Amino acid sequence: MAPLDPAFIDLRSDTKTKPTPEMLQAMMTAELGDDMNAEDPTVNRLEAMICEMLGMEAAVFACSGTQSNQMGVRAHCLPGDELLIHELGHIAMFEGGGPAILSGVSCRTLSGEKGMLALENVRGKIRADDQHLCRTRLLCVENTTNAGGGHYYPLDQLTEICDWAHENGLKTHMDGARVFNATVAGGYSIAEVCKPLDTISICFSKGLGCPMGSILAGPKEEIAKARRSRKVFGGALRQAGIVAAACIYALENNIERLQEDHDNARFLAEQLAGIDGISINPAETETNLVFFDIAPEHGNAMQLSAALKELGVGIGAMGETRLRACTHLDITREQIEQVAPIVQKALQQGLEKYAGIATGPYARG
Ligand SMILES: *Cc1c(COP(=O)(O)O)cnc(C)c1O
């Protein structure tokens, strides 16, 4: 794809952010060493900072959220084991079959409201200790939910299912790719979220605005295992402090401002709600992900997405009629104000020109 026009309003993902001059400055002046030998002072500082914030014993830096999630799965499970996860969960849906490929683990997918699991969804789902059956070993939860709609776990619901998991001999892992969106929207602290968890994976490359980077935190023993699998999975780096410096900068500067992204998302949701041919309940936009549907008589989600692209707005299809817009650090209120009128224009023009675009399988990070 050719470089995008700088005026393009890119709401396809919160991974689209570019480092700010201040973040780049932090990267350029970072103290570096060989992280493979734990000699990179900046990576070490990031890992220590995360432990302190989360109230976790240990942490290990990783390249991507997929990698840190898969390191988590590997740390808790053995080949032949099974994990429990929501049917829309990233670990099961969007990581290329990682649990099977990298750990020999199968995913038992469960239904639940808004991409989240509650006690009634998980109860009875642990397999008996029997030679015919695989061993149920891990409960995975996602906060905020991605394909589930950008929702955050209420703390009591999270605590309830994690307590249930522990009482039944399971470990708990949170895919916290957007966990700081959850803490800001939910009004709870990251330490409170982590209390019922064994491990958590957090992305720096989403709302926090870093070019790359992720981290897995948890008990010493699991993180030591994860460090071994990180090497095997190709994620043990050398002077990784150049990236860790951006992550430290983001932890210090880019968490509270996520509220702006949430405000922009809610504003966009309210604007979209006023358009004929679009359906959305703005109250369901809880964080930075805005999900809405096109009325099928106008066309499908991929056709609308193609029309919007030509009009200078990037919004991806997430289903036959479903689209997702993401607000983030590089999107201003002025840009957001332009979006709903452009969506309206696309529908008014009609999507006949794109009639050849069929619905198909969807994937979004
Ligand atoms: C983006 C994302 C990840 C990790 O994705 P990477 O592209 O590998 O960094 C994991 N879980 C969820 C819910 C995500 O949205």
The ligand as an ORCA input file, in Angstrom:
! r2SCAN-3c Opt
* xyz 0 1
  C      -3.878     -6.141     19.512
  C      -4.271     -7.173     20.464
  C      -3.350     -8.135     20.896
  C      -1.920     -8.220     20.439
  O      -1.712     -7.943     19.150
  P      -0.260     -7.751     18.503
  O      -0.606     -7.214     17.187
  O       0.379     -9.062     18.479
  O       0.483     -6.792     19.360
  C      -3.775     -9.065     21.823
  N      -5.011     -9.032     22.296
  C      -5.921     -8.118     21.926
  C      -7.276     -8.126     22.536
  C      -5.585     -7.161     20.981
  O      -6.494     -6.265     20.615
*
